[in-house]
Amino acid sequence: MHVLAVLAAAVLFGTTGTSQALGPDGTTPLSIGVMRMVIGGTGLAALAFTLARRHAARTPSAPRPAWAARPVALMILTGACLAVYQPLFFLGTERNGVAVGTVVALGSAPILAGLLEWLLTRRTPSVTWMVATATATAGVVLLGMGGAADSASGTDPWGLLGSIGAGASFAVIANAQRRLLDGGWDPFTVVGGMGASSALLSAFALPFVDLEWLETSTGWPMALWLGLATISIAYVLFTWGLSGLTAAAAATLTLGEPLTAAVLGIAVLGERLAPLAVIGLAVLTIGLATLAWGSRRNRDPEPFAVEG
């Protein structure tokens, strides 16, 4: 069930590009990102804290390590990473195109998450994770190369840094949430704190972005879907799924996002993929299936090692 929850979150994440394509004209990545975070973060906090209260009423509280007694800093960290993820991601796609920017951001996230988890815990990733991540990342690269075959421009270094920064932001979110979960905090409180802090941080940017597109017939439907479906619901699913997986495995499973985006591009937007991209889709699917099969057992419950 934890694997399915993360995959469902990845599917919702993958609807973002199609939703934007079907939305109104005159939008900017920054304005969409800010509105998405304000709506999504607020909805995420409301939904998650409601579920947290119900969870607390049914589940006896477990003792927490001393380092986990003050989680506010980690929750604010995840909210800040969630808030900055989108401008970094869109910087990469604007400078290097959607295909290359997406490949670098989503392809780097599971690798960075695995490395960060190893640095924090000294827990060596499983052979299954390494094989599945290598396979899935190769599929994402092939997908990006196939989609960007007609591009003659070189790679912009600032765009590359933006994409890697987006991948690093997601890696930090996965590991910080995993640390809180290992400390005994329930997943709904963890994700609710992230949502509240990300909404608050993003609200400060509202006076500086153009939101006239909200007045169109498709403006609010797009904003509500991007906020409530791809943030509020998706991150509740992701964090609950993370409670039974490693941060590295969960980050790799989110590579279902470009798979979903590609399928929707074909089915809804009428896009056509190059043969290399089709091969990439197949390889990506094999990698995700390998990890899903290898993650059937619950994660090793051993908590993060903390030096005193």
C-alpha positions in Angstrom: 0.0 0.0 0.0 2.8 2.4 0.7 4.3 1.9 -2.8 0.8 2.4 -4.3 0.4 5.6 -2.3 3.7 7.1 -3.6 2.9 6.0 -7.1 -0.6 7.7 -6.9 1.2 10.9 -5.7 3.5 10.7 -8.7 0.5 10.3 -11.0 -1.0 13.5 -9.5 2.4 15.3 -9.8 2.5 14.2 -13.4 -0.8 16.1 -14.3 0.9 19.5 -13.7 2.1 20.1 -17.2 -1.1 19.0 -18.9 -3.1 21.2 -16.5 -1.0 24.2 -17.4 -1.3 23.5 -21.1 -5.1 23.4 -20.8 -5.1 26.5 -18.6 -5.5 30.2 -19.6 -3.0 32.3 -21.6 -1.0 35.0 -20.0 0.3 32.9 -17.1 3.9 32.8 -15.9 5.7 30.0 -14.2 6.2 32.1 -11.1 2.6 33.3 -10.8 1.3 29.7 -11.2 3.8 28.4 -8.8 3.0 31.0 -6.1 -0.8 30.5 -6.4 -0.3 26.7 -6.5 1.6 26.8 -3.2 -0.8 29.2 -1.4 -3.8 27.1 -2.3 -2.1 23.8 -2.1 -0.2 24.5 1.1 -3.3 25.8 2.9 -5.3 22.8 1.7 -2.5 20.4 2.7 -2.3 21.9 6.2 -6.1 21.7 6.7 -6.4 18.1 5.3 -3.3 16.8 7.1 -4.0 18.3 10.5 -7.6 16.9 10.4 -6.2 13.5 9.6 -3.6 13.9 12.3 -6.2 14.5 15.0 -8.1 11.4 13.9 -4.9 9.4 13.9 -3.9 10.6 17.4 -7.4 9.6 18.7 -6.9 6.1 17.5 -3.2 5.5 18.0 -1.3 5.7 21.4 1.6 8.1 21.2 5.0 6.5 21.1 8.1 7.8 22.9 10.2 10.1 20.8 14.0 10.5 20.8 15.2 13.7 22.4 16.3 15.2 19.0 12.7 14.8 17.7 11.1 16.7 20.5 11.4 20.0 18.5 10.3 19.3 14.9 9.4 22.9 13.9 12.7 23.6 12.2 12.5 20.4 10.1 8.9 21.1 9.1 9.8 24.7 8.1 12.7 23.3 6.1 10.4 21.0 4.2 8.0 23.9 3.6 10.8 26.1 2.3 12.0 23.4 0.0 8.5 22.9 -1.3 8.2 26.6 -1.9 11.5 27.0 -3.8 11.1 23.8 -5.8 8.9 25.3 -8.5 10.9 28.4 -9.4 14.0 26.3 -9.6 12.2 23.7 -11.7 10.8 26.2 -14.1 14.1 28.0 -14.4 15.5 24.8 -15.7 12.7 24.2 -18.2 12.7 27.8 -19.4 16.5 27.8 -20.0 16.9 24.3 -21.4 13.4 23.2 -22.5 10.8 21.0 -20.7 12.4 17.7 -21.8 16.0 18.5 -20.6 14.9 20.4 -17.5 12.5 17.7 -16.4 15.1 15.0 -17.0 17.7 16.7 -14.9 15.4 17.6 -12.0 13.5 14.3 -11.7 16.5 12.2 -12.7 18.7 13.8 -10.0 16.2 13.7 -7.2 16.4 9.9 -6.4 20.1 9.9 -6.7 20.5 12.9 -4.4 17.9 11.5 -2.0 19.8 8.2 -1.8 23.2 9.9 -1.2 21.7 12.2 1.4 20.1 9.3 3.2 23.4 7.4 3.2 25.2 10.5 4.6 22.7 10.9 7.4 22.1 7.3 8.4 25.1 5.3 6.9 22.3 3.0 5.7 23.6 1.6 2.4 20.9 1.6 -0.3 19.7 -1.9 -1.3 20.8 -3.6 -4.5 17.2 -3.5 -5.7 17.1 0.3 -5.2 20.4 0.8 -7.1 19.3 -1.4 -10.0 15.8 0.1 -10.2 17.1 3.7 -9.9 19.7 3.2 -12.6 17.1 1.7 -14.9 14.4 4.3 -14.2 16.9 7.2 -14.5 18.1 5.7 -17.9 14.5 5.7 -19.0 14.0 9.3 -18.0 17.2 10.3 -19.9 16.0 8.4 -23.0 12.6 10.0 -22.7 14.2 13.5 -22.5 16.6 12.9 -25.4 13.8 11.6 -27.6 11.6 14.6 -26.7 14.4 17.1 -27.3 15.8 15.6 -30.5 14.8 18.7 -32.5 16.6 21.1 -30.2 19.9 22.6 -31.6 20.7 24.8 -28.6 23.3 23.9 -26.0 22.6 23.4 -22.3 22.4 26.6 -20.3 24.4 26.3 -17.1 22.0 28.4 -15.0 19.1 26.3 -16.1 21.1 23.2 -15.3 21.8 24.5 -11.8 18.1 25.3 -11.4 17.1 21.8 -12.3 19.7 20.2 -10.0 18.5 22.6 -7.3 14.9 21.4 -7.8 16.1 17.8 -7.5 18.0 18.6 -4.4 15.0 20.4 -2.8 12.9 17.2 -3.3 15.7 15.1 -1.9 15.8 17.3 1.3 12.0 17.0 1.7 12.1 13.2 1.5 14.9 12.9 4.0 13.7 15.5 6.4 10.3 13.9 6.5 11.8 10.5 6.9 13.8 11.8 9.9 10.6 13.1 11.5 8.8 9.9 10.9 11.7 7.9 12.4 11.4 10.2 15.4 7.8 9.1 16.1 5.9 11.9 14.4 2.8 10.7 12.5 2.9 11.4 8.7 -0.1 13.7 8.8 1.4 16.1 11.3 4.7 16.0 9.3 3.1 16.9 6.0 0.7 19.4 7.6 3.6 21.4 9.0 5.2 21.4 5.6 2.0 22.6 4.0 1.4 25.4 6.5 5.0 26.8 6.2 5.1 26.6 2.4 1.8 28.5 2.1 2.9 31.2 4.5 6.3 31.6 2.7 4.6 31.7 -0.7 2.0 34.2 0.4 4.7 36.9 0.8 5.3 36.7 -3.0 1.6 37.3 -4.0 1.9 41.1 -4.2 4.7 40.7 -6.7 3.1 38.4 -9.3 0.5 39.0 -12.0 -2.7 37.0 -11.2 -5.0 38.5 -13.9 -5.3 35.0 -15.4 -7.4 34.0 -12.5 -10.3 36.0 -13.9 -10.6 33.8 -16.9 -13.0 30.8 -17.2 -10.1 28.3 -16.9 -8.0 30.2 -14.4 -9.5 29.2 -11.1 -10.2 25.5 -12.2 -6.5 25.2 -13.1 -5.3 26.9 -9.9 -7.6 24.7 -7.7 -6.5 21.5 -9.4 -2.8 22.3 -9.2 -3.2 23.3 -5.6 -5.6 20.8 -4.1 -4.9 17.7 -6.3 -1.2 18.0 -7.1 -0.1 19.5 -3.7 -2.7 18.8 -0.9 -3.8 15.3 -1.8 -0.6 14.3 -3.5 1.7 15.1 -0.6 -0.6 13.5 1.9 -0.3 10.3 -0.2 3.5 10.7 -0.6 4.3 11.3 3.0 2.0 8.4 4.2 3.7 6.2 1.6 7.1 7.4 2.8 6.3 6.1 6.3 6.8 2.6 5.0 9.7 3.2 2.6 13.1 4.6 2.5 13.6 8.2 1.3 15.6 6.8 -1.6 12.9 4.4 -2.7 10.1 6.9 -2.4 12.1 9.4 -4.5 12.7 6.8 -7.2 9.0 5.9 -7.3 8.2 9.5 -8.0 9.8 9.0 -11.4 6.3 7.9 -12.3 5.7 11.6 -12.7 7.4 11.9 -16.2 5.8 8.7 -17.2 2.3 10.1 -16.4 3.2 13.4 -18.0 4.3 11.6 -21.2 1.1 9.5 -21.4 -1.1 12.5 -20.8 0.8 14.5 -23.5 0.0 11.7 -26.0 -3.6 11.0 -24.9 -4.8 14.5 -24.0 -2.6 17.0 -25.8 -2.1 14.9 -29.0 1.7 15.0 -28.7 3.8 12.4 -30.5 6.9 10.9 -29.0 10.1 10.1 -31.0 11.1 6.3 -31.1 13.8 7.0 -28.5 11.3 8.5 -26.1 9.0 5.5 -26.5 11.9 3.2 -25.6 12.6 5.5 -22.6 9.0 5.1 -21.4 9.4 1.3 -21.5 12.7 1.4 -19.7 11.3 3.8 -17.1 8.3 1.5 -16.5 10.6 -1.5 -16.0 12.6 0.4 -13.4 9.5 1.5 -11.5 8.1 -2.0 -11.6 11.4 -3.4 -10.3 11.4 -1.0 -7.4 7.7 -1.6 -6.6 8.3 -5.4 -6.5 11.4 -5.1 -4.4 9.7 -2.7 -1.9 6.9 -5.0 -1.0 8.3 -5.6 2.5 8.2 -2.8 5.0 11.1 -0.5 5.5 13.8 -1.4 8.1 12.4 0.5 11.1 15.8 1.3 12.5 15.8 5.1 13.2 18.3 7.6 12.0 21.6 7.4 13.9 22.1 10.6 15.8 25.4 11.4 17.4 25.1 12.8 20.9 
